[in-house]
Amino acid sequence: MLKSEPFVLHQLAVNSLFVQVKYQPAPSEEIEFVRWLTFSEPISNTTQLMPDGYFELKSRGDLYSMFCEVDRGTESLKIWTEKTRLYLKLATGGEFQQLFHQERFRVLVIAETERRSSQIRQTVARQTSKIFWFSTFNAINRQGLFAAHWIRPEGDDRLSLF
């Protein structure tokens, strides 16, 4: 395996998600794509997060902000504990509002497998039951981004994004 192969595979997964967000039909004509951002450095000096992506969708006049975290199983759960802490800091400290001019956001975590998604979900649930949504690439590729396959940190209900 080439040294750069994990990076390339990760980037392909992020690109696949971008295509789903921007080009796949939404479940309603009321949902429209607004923008997609990528980050080559942390989003700020005080919150050292570097999400895999960020996008906004508009529905019925409301704007939905979503960070994306693509997990291919290469980061430890200790890193996920820190990411969770940083996202919570971003959500509660007022910095998100300053940087993105929105009040709230979701963090979509897309894992390679159900098992890995469950491990990350348990790690996140130790700190919060809010803002995080979990799924897998198989579910997104089979059912679409918006379908009812998303799970929150607590509970087992499968939810749609809208």
TATA-V429015 format. One record per helix or strand of 3 or more residues. SS is the DSSP state (A for helix, B for strand). FROM is the first residue (numbers start at 1). TO is the last residue. If there is no record, write none. Layout:
# TATA-V429015
ss->SS from->FROM to->TO
ss->SS from->FROM to->TO
This chain:
# TATA-V429015
ss->A from->5 to->23
ss->B from->31 to->37
ss->B from->53 to->59
ss->B from->62 to->71
ss->A from->77 to->92
ss->A from->95 to->100
ss->B from->106 to->111
ss->A from->114 to->125
ss->B from->132 to->136
ss->A from->137 to->143
ss->B from->150 to->152
